[in-house]
Amino acid sequence: MPDFWEVLRSRRTVRSYRDEPVSDDDLKELIECAVLAPTAVNSQPWAFTVVTKREVMERLNARVKELLIAANPPWFQGGMRDAVTASTYDIFYHAPALIAVSGNPQTPAPQTDCQLAAENLFLAAHAKGLGTCYMGFLLFGADDPEVRSLLRIPEGYALMAAATVGHPASQPEGPPKRNPPKIEWVR
C-alpha cells in the first residue's frame, strides 16, 4: 500500500476509464473505508448505493442531463452547456461503477458526514489504483423521483454525494497548481 502522504498528494480526478469492471470486493472495501469517516455525534447517517448495471447508468445519465438543461444554472453556459447537451456526453464518463451516498436528514450534519465519507472513498480508491470522479451533476437529481428510484435511495434519506469508480485509462497529470491557503493565526 502506498504511503498516506503520497496518496493524498497524488490523488486526481479521473474522467477516463478502462472497460473493465471493478470487483465487488473492491467496491465493498471502498465503502468500508468510507464509513471510517467522522460524523456528528457518531450519527453515521449514511446509506450507499452501488450501481454497476450499464442500463441504469444510461437512464441516470439521460435523466440528469434533462434536469441540468431544464435548471440552466448561471455557470451552465457556453462550453459546459454545449458539452452536456451533446448526445455522446456521459456524465459518468463511461465508468464501470457509481457509488451514491445518501444521508438521513434527521441527523445533525448529514451533508458534511456524507461528504467526509466520500473523501475517504476517493483516497481509498486511489490507494488501490482505482480512479474516481465526484458526481456533482448527479445531485441535480437528488429530489427527482426517477433518480431516487434508480438509485434506490432509502425512504427518509437524501442523496448527498456520489462518485464514479473504475480503472483509469490513463494517469491524469498533476497535481494541479494550488493557490496558497489563506491562514489567519489566532494565538
GROMACS elastic network, one bead per residue, 0.5 to 0.9 nm:
[ bonds ]
;  ai    aj funct       b0    kb
    1     4     6  0.86315   500
    1   127     6  0.65985   500
    1   128     6  0.74900   500
    2     5     6  0.84785   500
    2     6     6  0.67330   500
    2     7     6  0.65692   500
    2   127     6  0.62216   500
    2   128     6  0.85790   500
    3     6     6  0.52646   500
    3     7     6  0.63347   500
    3     8     6  0.87635   500
    3   127     6  0.85381   500
    4     7     6  0.50509   500
    4     8     6  0.61607   500
    4     9     6  0.86150   500
    4   123     6  0.88831   500
    4   127     6  0.81945   500
    5     8     6  0.50431   500
    5     9     6  0.60729   500
    5    10     6  0.84524   500
    6     9     6  0.51513   500
    6    10     6  0.58683   500
    6    11     6  0.82906   500
    7    10     6  0.53425   500
    7    11     6  0.58314   500
    7   123     6  0.66852   500
    7   124     6  0.85347   500
    7   126     6  0.66680   500
    7   127     6  0.59631   500
    8    11     6  0.58348   500
    8   123     6  0.68640   500
    8   126     6  0.88182   500
    9    12     6  0.86673   500
    9   175     6  0.70645   500
   10   126     6  0.84238   500
   10   174     6  0.72526   500
   10   175     6  0.60793   500
   11   122     6  0.79787   500
   11   123     6  0.69341   500
   11   126     6  0.60408   500
   11   127     6  0.84661   500
   11   131     6  0.84516   500
   11   174     6  0.86457   500
   11   175     6  0.74659   500
   12   126     6  0.81857   500
   12   131     6  0.77720   500
   12   132     6  0.79500   500
   12   133     6  0.84124   500
   12   171     6  0.83657   500
   12   172     6  0.65122   500
   12   173     6  0.79601   500
   12   174     6  0.71901   500
   12   175     6  0.66778   500
   12   176     6  0.85650   500
   13   122     6  0.89625   500
   13   131     6  0.69540   500
   13   132     6  0.58541   500
   13   133     6  0.50660   500
   13   134     6  0.76035   500
   13   172     6  0.74510   500
   14    17     6  0.74396   500
   14    93     6  0.88402   500
   14   130     6  0.89486   500
   14   131     6  0.53084   500
   14   132     6  0.54258   500
   14   133     6  0.55176   500
   14   164     6  0.86719   500
   14   165     6  0.86365   500
   14   166     6  0.85658   500
   14   168     6  0.64918   500
   14   169     6  0.85586   500
   14   170     6  0.83642   500
   14   171     6  0.77915   500
   14   172     6  0.67234   500
   15    92     6  0.79683   500
   15    93     6  0.56235   500
   15    94     6  0.84847   500
   15    95     6  0.81009   500
   15   131     6  0.82408   500
   15   132     6  0.77628   500
   15   133     6  0.65563   500
   15   164     6  0.87779   500
   15   168     6  0.79253   500
   15   169     6  0.86370   500
   15   172     6  0.87032   500
   16    93     6  0.61562   500
   16    94     6  0.75057   500
   16    95     6  0.74806   500
   16   131     6  0.87103   500
   16   166     6  0.86701   500
   16   167     6  0.85491   500
   16   168     6  0.60034   500
   16   169     6  0.53959   500
   16   170     6  0.70464   500
   17    20     6  0.80422   500
   17    93     6  0.72966   500
   17    94     6  0.67886   500
   17    95     6  0.56532   500
   17    96     6  0.77486   500
   17   131     6  0.78028   500
   17   165     6  0.84988   500
   17   166     6  0.58372   500
   17   167     6  0.55008   500
   17   170     6  0.76878   500
   18    21     6  0.84485   500
   18    94     6  0.86645   500
   18    95     6  0.78024   500
   18    96     6  0.83118   500
   18   166     6  0.72107   500
   18   167     6  0.55892   500
   18   168     6  0.59145   500
   18   170     6  0.85215   500
   19    94     6  0.81631   500
   19    95     6  0.78023   500
   19    96     6  0.70406   500
   19   166     6  0.85240   500
   19   167     6  0.80025   500
   19   169     6  0.84626   500
   20    95     6  0.88970   500
   20    96     6  0.68728   500
   20   166     6  0.75247   500
   20   167     6  0.68245   500
   21    24     6  0.89509   500
   21    52     6  0.80764   500
   21    95     6  0.86957   500
   21    96     6  0.54786   500
   21    97     6  0.74857   500
   21   166     6  0.70804   500
   21   167     6  0.79033   500
   22    25     6  0.83483   500
   22    26     6  0.66247   500
   22    27     6  0.69016   500
   22    52     6  0.86273   500
   22    96     6  0.68072   500
   22    97     6  0.69932   500
   22   130     6  0.85347   500
   22   165     6  0.75984   500
   22   166     6  0.60437   500
   22   167     6  0.72788   500
   23    26     6  0.52148   500
   23    27     6  0.63740   500
   23    28     6  0.86507   500
   24    27     6  0.50415   500
   24    28     6  0.60559   500
   24    29     6  0.84958   500
   25    28     6  0.51181   500
   25    29     6  0.61065   500
   25    30     6  0.86684   500
   26    29     6  0.50141   500
   26    30     6  0.62380   500
   26    31     6  0.87692   500
   26   125     6  0.84859   500
   26   128     6  0.84140   500
   27    30     6  0.51502   500
   27    31     6  0.64734   500
   27    32     6  0.87116   500
   27    50     6  0.78721   500
   27    97     6  0.85887   500
   27    99     6  0.84265   500
   27   125     6  0.87883   500
   27   165     6  0.84247   500
   28    31     6  0.51540   500
   28    32     6  0.61633   500
   28    33     6  0.86988   500
   29    33     6  0.62588   500
   29    34     6  0.85546   500
   29   121     6  0.89935   500
   29   124     6  0.84066   500
   30    33     6  0.51103   500
   30    34     6  0.61422   500
   30    35     6  0.88650   500
   30   120     6  0.80931   500
   30   121     6  0.53400   500
   30   122     6  0.82006   500
   30   124     6  0.60460   500
   30   125     6  0.63968   500
   31    35     6  0.62877   500
   31    36     6  0.88387   500
   31    48     6  0.77351   500
   31    99     6  0.87028   500
   31   117     6  0.83173   500
   31   118     6  0.88309   500
   31   120     6  0.86943   500
   31   121     6  0.65100   500
   32    35     6  0.55161   500
   32    36     6  0.69585   500
   32   121     6  0.85055   500
   33    36     6  0.53997   500
   33    37     6  0.76553   500
   33   117     6  0.79159   500
   33   120     6  0.61435   500
   33   121     6  0.61312   500
   33   123     6  0.89697   500
   33   124     6  0.65967   500
   34    37     6  0.59372   500
   34   114     6  0.87182   500
   34   116     6  0.78042   500
   34   118     6  0.61523   500
   34   119     6  0.74389   500
   34   122     6  0.85015   500
   34   124     6  0.80704   500
   35    38     6  0.80194   500
   35    44     6  0.75429   500
   35    46     6  0.81694   500
   35   114     6  0.89531   500
   35   116     6  0.89726   500
   35   117     6  0.58707   500
   35   118     6  0.89342   500
   35   120     6  0.79845   500
   35   121     6  0.86269   500
   36   117     6  0.72760   500
   36   120     6  0.76020   500
   37    44     6  0.87122   500
   37   113     6  0.73960   500
   37   114     6  0.85370   500
   37   116     6  0.58667   500
   37   117     6  0.51492   500
   37   118     6  0.86497   500
   37   119     6  0.84848   500
   37   120     6  0.65696   500
   38    41     6  0.88615   500
   38    42     6  0.70463   500
   38    44     6  0.80966   500
   38   113     6  0.68092   500
   38   116     6  0.71860   500
   38   117     6  0.78750   500
   39    43     6  0.59106   500
   39    44     6  0.58450   500
   39    45     6  0.79061   500
   39   108     6  0.88830   500
   39   109     6  0.75619   500
   39   110     6  0.80219   500
   39   112     6  0.79275   500
   39   113     6  0.50542   500
   39   114     6  0.83630   500
   39   116     6  0.81422   500
   39   117     6  0.88271   500
   40    43     6  0.58730   500
   40    44     6  0.78422   500
   40   107     6  0.80398   500
   40   108     6  0.61553   500
   40   109     6  0.59933   500
   40   110     6  0.80477   500
   40   112     6  0.85882   500
   40   113     6  0.70041   500
   41    44     6  0.84415   500
   41   107     6  0.88822   500
   41   108     6  0.76606   500
   42    45     6  0.85692   500
   43    46     6  0.87508   500
   43   107     6  0.64662   500
   43   108     6  0.76655   500
   43   109     6  0.85977   500
   43   110     6  0.84408   500
   43   113     6  0.86886   500
   44    47     6  0.89599   500
   44   103     6  0.85682   500
   44   104     6  0.88496   500
   44   107     6  0.85543   500
   44   110     6  0.82686   500
   44   113     6  0.74438   500
   44   114     6  0.86376   500
   45   102     6  0.79783   500
   45   103     6  0.50732   500
   45   104     6  0.50820   500
   45   105     6  0.79033   500
   45   106     6  0.85347   500
   45   107     6  0.65103   500
   45   108     6  0.89853   500
   45   109     6  0.84759   500
   45   110     6  0.59531   500
   45   113     6  0.72991   500
   45   114     6  0.75594   500
   45   157     6  0.87827   500
   46   101     6  0.63991   500
   46   102     6  0.54262   500
   46   104     6  0.65127   500
   46   110     6  0.75760   500
   46   113     6  0.79074   500
   46   114     6  0.63560   500
   46   117     6  0.85437   500
   46   157     6  0.83395   500
   46   160     6  0.89542   500
   47   100     6  0.82686   500
   47   101     6  0.58736   500
   47   102     6  0.51038   500
   47   103     6  0.62500   500
   47   104     6  0.82308   500
   47   114     6  0.89965   500
   47   153     6  0.80011   500
   47   154     6  0.76210   500
   47   157     6  0.80639   500
   48    99     6  0.66725   500
   48   100     6  0.56297   500
   48   102     6  0.62074   500
   48   103     6  0.88295   500
   48   153     6  0.83587   500
   49    98     6  0.79231   500
   49    99     6  0.55786   500
   49   100     6  0.50529   500
   49   101     6  0.66383   500
   49   102     6  0.79895   500
   49   151     6  0.62712   500
   49   152     6  0.70173   500
   49   153     6  0.74341   500
   50    97     6  0.69720   500
   50    98     6  0.57509   500
   50   100     6  0.65619   500
   50   151     6  0.81773   500
   51    54     6  0.81726   500
   51    56     6  0.73759   500
   51    57     6  0.72439   500
   51    96     6  0.84057   500
   51    97     6  0.56000   500
   51    98     6  0.50504   500
   51    99     6  0.63859   500
   51   100     6  0.81655   500
   51   151     6  0.75716   500
   52    55     6  0.89002   500
   52    56     6  0.79933   500
   52    57     6  0.76291   500
   52    95     6  0.88541   500
   52    96     6  0.59251   500
   52    98     6  0.66183   500
   52    99     6  0.89389   500
   53    56     6  0.55231   500
   53    57     6  0.65077   500
   53    58     6  0.88755   500
   53    96     6  0.81323   500
   53    97     6  0.79277   500
   54    57     6  0.50451   500
   54    58     6  0.61497   500
   54    59     6  0.86796   500
   54    94     6  0.87785   500
   54    96     6  0.75603   500
   54    97     6  0.86307   500
   55    58     6  0.51101   500
   55    59     6  0.62800   500
   55    60     6  0.86552   500
   56    59     6  0.51073   500
   56    60     6  0.61114   500
   56    61     6  0.84654   500
   56   150     6  0.66521   500
   56   151     6  0.84955   500
   57    60     6  0.50847   500
   57    61     6  0.59975   500
   57    62     6  0.86548   500
   57    92     6  0.77005   500
   57    94     6  0.86304   500
   57    96     6  0.89800   500
   57    97     6  0.85225   500
   57    98     6  0.80184   500
   57   150     6  0.87803   500
   58    62     6  0.62438   500
   58    63     6  0.86564   500
   58    90     6  0.80550   500
   58    92     6  0.89474   500
   59    62     6  0.52147   500
   59    63     6  0.61742   500
   59    64     6  0.85552   500
   59   147     6  0.86830   500
   59   150     6  0.81319   500
   60    63     6  0.51879   500
   60    64     6  0.59565   500
   60    65     6  0.83803   500
   60   138     6  0.81568   500
   60   141     6  0.87821   500
   60   146     6  0.83441   500
   60   147     6  0.63599   500
   60   150     6  0.71772   500
   60   151     6  0.85596   500
   61    64     6  0.54062   500
   61    65     6  0.61155   500
   61    66     6  0.86743   500
   61    89     6  0.88186   500
   61    90     6  0.62539   500
   61    91     6  0.59978   500
   61    92     6  0.71808   500
   61   138     6  0.83486   500
   62    65     6  0.52750   500
   62    66     6  0.63380   500
   62    67     6  0.88471   500
   62    90     6  0.84112   500
   62    91     6  0.89275   500
   63    66     6  0.50947   500
   63    67     6  0.63212   500
   63    68     6  0.87209   500
   63   141     6  0.78780   500
   63   146     6  0.78451   500
   63   147     6  0.73155   500
   64    68     6  0.60911   500
   64    69     6  0.85415   500
   64    91     6  0.83266   500
   64   137     6  0.70660   500
   64   138     6  0.62079   500
   64   139     6  0.85229   500
   64   140     6  0.66480   500
   64   141     6  0.59051   500
   64   147     6  0.78188   500
   65    68     6  0.51015   500
   65    69     6  0.61332   500
   65    70     6  0.85380   500
   65    84     6  0.67901   500
   65    85     6  0.72214   500
   65    90     6  0.88588   500
   65    91     6  0.78534   500
   65   137     6  0.82633   500
   65   138     6  0.89456   500
   66    69     6  0.52575   500
   66    70     6  0.61501   500
   66    71     6  0.86044   500
   66    85     6  0.87578   500
   67    70     6  0.50981   500
   67    71     6  0.60184   500
   67    72     6  0.84738   500
   67   140     6  0.65975   500
   67   141     6  0.68597   500
   67   144     6  0.87290   500
   68    71     6  0.51210   500
   68    72     6  0.59973   500
   68    73     6  0.77401   500
   68    76     6  0.82060   500
   68    81     6  0.89161   500
   68    84     6  0.85569   500
   68   137     6  0.75385   500
   68   140     6  0.66262   500
   68   141     6  0.85936   500
   69    72     6  0.51660   500
   69    73     6  0.84272   500
   69    76     6  0.83108   500
   69    81     6  0.76674   500
   69    84     6  0.83168   500
   69    85     6  0.75818   500
   70    73     6  0.87626   500
   71   140     6  0.84828   500
   72    75     6  0.81477   500
   72    76     6  0.59372   500
   72    77     6  0.77433   500
   72    81     6  0.84294   500
   73    76     6  0.52741   500
   73    77     6  0.78629   500
   74    77     6  0.65340   500
   75    78     6  0.87134   500
   75    80     6  0.79625   500
   75    81     6  0.88563   500
   76    79     6  0.81845   500
   76    80     6  0.56463   500
   76    81     6  0.53559   500
   77    80     6  0.58262   500
   77    81     6  0.50961   500
   77    82     6  0.77860   500
   78    81     6  0.55313   500
   78    82     6  0.61912   500
   78    83     6  0.87059   500
   79    83     6  0.60179   500
   79    84     6  0.86032   500
   80    83     6  0.52243   500
   80    84     6  0.62750   500
   80    85     6  0.86060   500
   81    84     6  0.52649   500
   81    85     6  0.60062   500
   81    86     6  0.85805   500
   82    85     6  0.53668   500
   82    86     6  0.63187   500
   83    86     6  0.54632   500
   83    87     6  0.88870   500
   83    88     6  0.88460   500
   83    89     6  0.65533   500
   84    87     6  0.79590   500
   84    88     6  0.86188   500
   84    89     6  0.57670   500
   84    90     6  0.77940   500
   84    91     6  0.75789   500
   85    88     6  0.84568   500
   85    89     6  0.71602   500
   86    89     6  0.54258   500
   86    90     6  0.89304   500
   87    90     6  0.83126   500
   89    92     6  0.87919   500
   89    93     6  0.77640   500
   90    93     6  0.51595   500
   90    94     6  0.64178   500
   91    94     6  0.79812   500
   91   135     6  0.78408   500
   91   137     6  0.73014   500
   91   138     6  0.82035   500
   92    95     6  0.57993   500
   92    96     6  0.88244   500
   92    97     6  0.87754   500
   92    98     6  0.78916   500
   92   133     6  0.82391   500
   92   135     6  0.74719   500
   92   163     6  0.85879   500
   92   164     6  0.63229   500
   93   133     6  0.89340   500
   93   164     6  0.81720   500
   94    97     6  0.86938   500
   94   164     6  0.88870   500
   95    98     6  0.73488   500
   95   132     6  0.88366   500
   95   164     6  0.59883   500
   95   165     6  0.62197   500
   95   166     6  0.56320   500
   95   167     6  0.82857   500
   96   164     6  0.77016   500
   96   165     6  0.67272   500
   96   166     6  0.57338   500
   96   167     6  0.84105   500
   97   163     6  0.84457   500
   97   164     6  0.57130   500
   97   165     6  0.51354   500
   97   166     6  0.63554   500
   98   135     6  0.88885   500
   98   162     6  0.70895   500
   98   163     6  0.57000   500
   98   165     6  0.59137   500
   98   166     6  0.87209   500
   99   161     6  0.85351   500
   99   162     6  0.55389   500
   99   163     6  0.53843   500
   99   164     6  0.63586   500
   99   165     6  0.73910   500
  100   118     6  0.89126   500
  100   135     6  0.87990   500
  100   151     6  0.74823   500
  100   153     6  0.88133   500
  100   159     6  0.71401   500
  100   160     6  0.77891   500
  100   161     6  0.59535   500
  100   163     6  0.65183   500
  100   164     6  0.87169   500
  101   114     6  0.63011   500
  101   115     6  0.83016   500
  101   117     6  0.81916   500
  101   118     6  0.74196   500
  101   153     6  0.89039   500
  101   158     6  0.85668   500
  101   159     6  0.61318   500
  101   160     6  0.57580   500
  101   161     6  0.50400   500
  101   162     6  0.56985   500
  101   163     6  0.85904   500
  102   110     6  0.84973   500
  102   111     6  0.87171   500
  102   114     6  0.70837   500
  102   153     6  0.67614   500
  102   154     6  0.79692   500
  102   157     6  0.59599   500
  102   158     6  0.51801   500
  102   160     6  0.51432   500
  102   161     6  0.68781   500
  102   162     6  0.85938   500
  103   106     6  0.87472   500
  103   107     6  0.83403   500
  103   110     6  0.53463   500
  103   111     6  0.69217   500
  103   113     6  0.81145   500
  103   114     6  0.64553   500
  103   156     6  0.86662   500
  103   157     6  0.52545   500
  103   158     6  0.53913   500
  103   159     6  0.64447   500
  103   160     6  0.61738   500
  103   161     6  0.89075   500
  104   107     6  0.59622   500
  104   110     6  0.61846   500
  104   111     6  0.89371   500
  104   156     6  0.64977   500
  104   158     6  0.64799   500
  105   108     6  0.76844   500
  105   109     6  0.77183   500
  105   110     6  0.58856   500
  105   111     6  0.80934   500
  105   156     6  0.75214   500
  105   157     6  0.63590   500
  105   158     6  0.67957   500
  106   109     6  0.86106   500
  106   110     6  0.79814   500
  106   156     6  0.85062   500
  106   157     6  0.86920   500
  107   110     6  0.59797   500
  109   112     6  0.56005   500
  109   113     6  0.60962   500
  109   114     6  0.86589   500
  110   114     6  0.59416   500
  110   115     6  0.84067   500
  110   160     6  0.77799   500
  111   114     6  0.53343   500
  111   115     6  0.61406   500
  111   116     6  0.86315   500
  111   159     6  0.88807   500
  111   160     6  0.57083   500
  111   161     6  0.80585   500
  112   115     6  0.51115   500
  112   116     6  0.61542   500
  112   117     6  0.86326   500
  112   160     6  0.86572   500
  113   116     6  0.51769   500
  113   117     6  0.63037   500
  113   118     6  0.87275   500
  114   118     6  0.61690   500
  114   119     6  0.87168   500
  114   160     6  0.61966   500
  114   161     6  0.64985   500
  115   119     6  0.63192   500
  115   120     6  0.87761   500
  115   160     6  0.71570   500
  115   161     6  0.61302   500
  115   162     6  0.88455   500
  116   119     6  0.51337   500
  116   120     6  0.64290   500
  116   121     6  0.87068   500
  117   120     6  0.51513   500
  117   121     6  0.62914   500
  117   122     6  0.87978   500
  117   161     6  0.89325   500
  118   122     6  0.62510   500
  118   123     6  0.87634   500
  118   134     6  0.84499   500
  118   161     6  0.67624   500
  118   162     6  0.72200   500
  118   163     6  0.75737   500
  119   122     6  0.50166   500
  119   123     6  0.63016   500
  119   124     6  0.85546   500
  120   123     6  0.52603   500
  120   124     6  0.60713   500
  120   125     6  0.85123   500
  121   124     6  0.51244   500
  121   125     6  0.60177   500
  121   126     6  0.85822   500
  121   132     6  0.86985   500
  121   163     6  0.86703   500
  122   125     6  0.51912   500
  122   126     6  0.62548   500
  122   127     6  0.86841   500
  122   130     6  0.88245   500
  122   131     6  0.77962   500
  122   132     6  0.60968   500
  122   133     6  0.80908   500
  122   134     6  0.85435   500
  122   163     6  0.80626   500
  122   165     6  0.87328   500
  123   126     6  0.51547   500
  123   127     6  0.61913   500
  123   128     6  0.87195   500
  124   127     6  0.50617   500
  124   128     6  0.63410   500
  124   129     6  0.88150   500
  124   130     6  0.84689   500
  125   128     6  0.51283   500
  125   129     6  0.63766   500
  125   131     6  0.62582   500
  125   132     6  0.70245   500
  125   165     6  0.76949   500
  125   166     6  0.87737   500
  126   129     6  0.50228   500
  126   130     6  0.51280   500
  126   131     6  0.58904   500
  126   132     6  0.76284   500
  127   130     6  0.73620   500
  128   131     6  0.88088   500
  129   167     6  0.72487   500
  129   168     6  0.80811   500
  130   165     6  0.67834   500
  130   166     6  0.56111   500
  130   168     6  0.63961   500
  131   164     6  0.79076   500
  131   165     6  0.56817   500
  131   166     6  0.53761   500
  131   167     6  0.58070   500
  131   168     6  0.53886   500
  131   171     6  0.88528   500
  132   163     6  0.60734   500
  132   164     6  0.52139   500
  132   166     6  0.66757   500
  132   167     6  0.87491   500
  132   168     6  0.84617   500
  133   162     6  0.84428   500
  133   163     6  0.53083   500
  133   164     6  0.52530   500
  133   165     6  0.70848   500
  134   137     6  0.87512   500
  134   161     6  0.76916   500
  134   162     6  0.60311   500
  134   164     6  0.67594   500
  135   138     6  0.55353   500
  135   139     6  0.73620   500
  135   161     6  0.71501   500
  135   162     6  0.51505   500
  135   163     6  0.51395   500
  135   164     6  0.68950   500
  136   139     6  0.54636   500
  136   140     6  0.76194   500
  136   161     6  0.73321   500
  136   162     6  0.72463   500
  136   163     6  0.84700   500
  137   140     6  0.56562   500
  137   141     6  0.78888   500
  138   141     6  0.56023   500
  138   142     6  0.70949   500
  138   147     6  0.86038   500
  138   159     6  0.88520   500
  138   161     6  0.82586   500
  138   162     6  0.72640   500
  139   143     6  0.83820   500
  139   159     6  0.68639   500
  139   160     6  0.71302   500
  139   161     6  0.71051   500
  139   162     6  0.79865   500
  140   143     6  0.77070   500
  140   144     6  0.81451   500
  141   145     6  0.82248   500
  141   146     6  0.82863   500
  141   147     6  0.57462   500
  141   148     6  0.76044   500
  141   159     6  0.84517   500
  142   145     6  0.84073   500
  142   147     6  0.69775   500
  142   148     6  0.67845   500
  142   158     6  0.67189   500
  142   159     6  0.52338   500
  142   160     6  0.76955   500
  143   146     6  0.88397   500
  143   147     6  0.76677   500
  143   148     6  0.69705   500
  143   158     6  0.76809   500
  143   159     6  0.79682   500
  144   147     6  0.53702   500
  144   148     6  0.61002   500
  144   149     6  0.85693   500
  145   148     6  0.50493   500
  145   149     6  0.60119   500
  145   150     6  0.85783   500
  146   149     6  0.50834   500
  146   150     6  0.61256   500
  146   151     6  0.85557   500
  147   150     6  0.51205   500
  147   151     6  0.60916   500
  147   152     6  0.83110   500
  147   153     6  0.86373   500
  148   151     6  0.52166   500
  148   152     6  0.58200   500
  148   153     6  0.52912   500
  148   154     6  0.84690   500
  148   158     6  0.85523   500
  148   159     6  0.79623   500
  149   153     6  0.65998   500
  150   153     6  0.80270   500
  151   154     6  0.89158   500
  151   159     6  0.89998   500
  152   155     6  0.87995   500
  153   156     6  0.84197   500
  153   157     6  0.64627   500
  153   158     6  0.70237   500
  153   159     6  0.71203   500
  154   157     6  0.54847   500
  154   158     6  0.80034   500
  155   158     6  0.84194   500
  159   162     6  0.80749   500
  165   168     6  0.88458   500
  166   169     6  0.88475   500
  167   170     6  0.87426   500
  168   171     6  0.65213   500
  168   172     6  0.86384   500
  172   175     6  0.83739   500
  173   176     6  0.77662   500
  174   177     6  0.78093   500
  175   178     6  0.83711   500
  178   181     6  0.83429   500
  179   182     6  0.88513   500
  180   183     6  0.89496   500
